[in-house]
């Protein structure tokens, strides 16, 4: 083979490796990723014991949906948080939570709620990490367990909202969440 062809062929090979999952990985884990991964996920993400699912995502059933990765444009990503006081005598918040709202390619709101309330300090660390991960990124992938498909009042109008329980979030900069990946502040 000509030396002139080897360089471009190697370049194409490495470009193919860096953009998206291979067809071998997709066929080995056909139900873990819903949609395109935009080159963010890898074989380890797909085979993660906390997220491995053998069931196709069914938006009409929350009972057998399993856990899935779904990727979005970061322009449709927003974080909301809440605080809760458990002791009325103390004038400070003890626990809180995060809610991720993100718009998918079909114009449907996807809401990822935390598994439980967490300390305000831990919540604020998640916010800093996630903001750093999505800054200057075109896409974000979120892993979660699908729980609902409802028409809800959202931003003042009735809209379809898919509900999820959050596990982790990943961009090309890194991964952070409850299971399988964590970044330090």
ZIMO-V421809 format. One record per residue. N is the residue number from 1. SS is DSSP state (~ for helix, > for strand, _ for the rest). PHI is phi as a letter, one per 20 degrees, with the letter a starting at -180 (999 if undefined). OMEGA is omega as a letter, one per 30 degrees, with the letter a starting at -180 (* if undefined). Layout:
n = {N:N}
ss = {SS:SS}
phi = {PHI:PHI}
omega = {OMEGA:OMEGA}
//
This chain:
n = {1:2:3:4:5:6:7:8:9:10:11:12:13:14:15:16:17:18:19:20:21:22:23:24:25:26:27:28:29:30:31:32:33:34:35:36:37:38:39:40:41:42:43:44:45:46:47:48:49:50:51:52:53:54:55:56:57:58:59:60:61:62:63:64:65:66:67:68:69:70:71:72:73:74:75:76:77:78:79:80:81:82:83:84:85:86:87:88:89:90:91:92:93:94:95:96:97:98:99:100:101:102:103:104:105:106:107:108:109:110:111:112:113:114:115:116:117:118:119:120:121:122:123:124:125:126:127:128:129:130:131:132:133:134:135:136:137:138:139:140:141:142:143:144:145:146:147:148:149:150:151:152:153:154:155:156:157:158:159:160:161:162:163:164:165:166:167:168:169:170:171:172:173:174:175:176:177:178:179:180:181:182:183:184:185}
ss = {_:_:~:~:~:~:~:~:~:~:~:~:~:~:~:~:~:~:_:_:_:_:~:~:~:~:~:~:_:_:_:_:>:>:_:_:_:_:_:_:_:_:~:~:~:~:~:_:_:_:_:_:_:_:_:_:_:_:_:_:_:_:_:_:_:_:>:>:>:>:>:>:>:~:~:~:>:>:>:>:>:>:>:>:_:_:_:_:_:_:_:_:_:_:>:>:>:>:>:>:>:>:>:_:_:_:_:_:>:>:>:>:>:_:_:_:_:>:>:~:~:~:~:~:~:~:~:~:~:~:~:~:~:~:_:_:_:_:>:>:>:>:>:>:>:>:>:>:>:>:>:>:>:>:_:_:>:>:>:>:>:>:>:>:>:>:>:>:>:>:>:_:_:>:>:>:>:_:_:_:_:_:_:_:_}
phi = {999:f:f:f:e:f:g:f:f:f:f:f:f:f:f:f:f:e:d:n:f:f:f:f:f:f:f:f:c:f:d:f:d:d:n:e:d:l:m:e:e:c:g:f:f:f:e:g:f:f:c:f:c:d:c:f:f:c:f:e:b:e:e:c:e:m:d:b:e:b:d:c:f:f:f:e:e:b:d:c:c:c:c:b:d:d:c:f:f:e:e:b:e:d:c:a:b:c:c:e:d:b:e:e:f:e:m:e:f:d:d:d:e:f:f:a:f:c:f:g:f:f:g:f:f:g:g:f:f:f:f:f:f:e:f:m:d:f:c:c:d:c:d:a:d:f:c:b:c:c:e:c:f:c:l:n:c:f:b:f:c:e:d:c:d:f:d:b:c:b:c:f:e:q:c:b:r:f:c:n:b:b:d:e:f}
omega = {a:l:l:l:a:a:l:l:l:l:l:l:a:l:l:l:a:a:l:a:l:l:l:l:l:a:l:a:a:a:a:a:l:a:a:l:l:l:a:a:l:a:l:l:a:a:a:a:l:a:a:l:l:a:l:l:l:a:l:l:l:a:a:a:a:l:a:l:l:a:a:l:a:l:l:a:l:l:l:l:l:l:l:l:l:l:a:a:a:a:l:l:a:a:l:l:l:l:l:l:a:a:l:a:l:l:a:l:l:a:l:l:l:l:a:l:l:l:l:a:l:l:a:l:l:a:a:a:a:l:l:a:a:a:l:l:l:a:l:l:a:a:l:l:a:a:a:l:a:l:a:l:a:a:l:l:l:a:l:l:l:l:a:l:a:l:a:a:a:l:l:l:a:a:l:l:a:a:l:l:l:l:l:l:*}
//
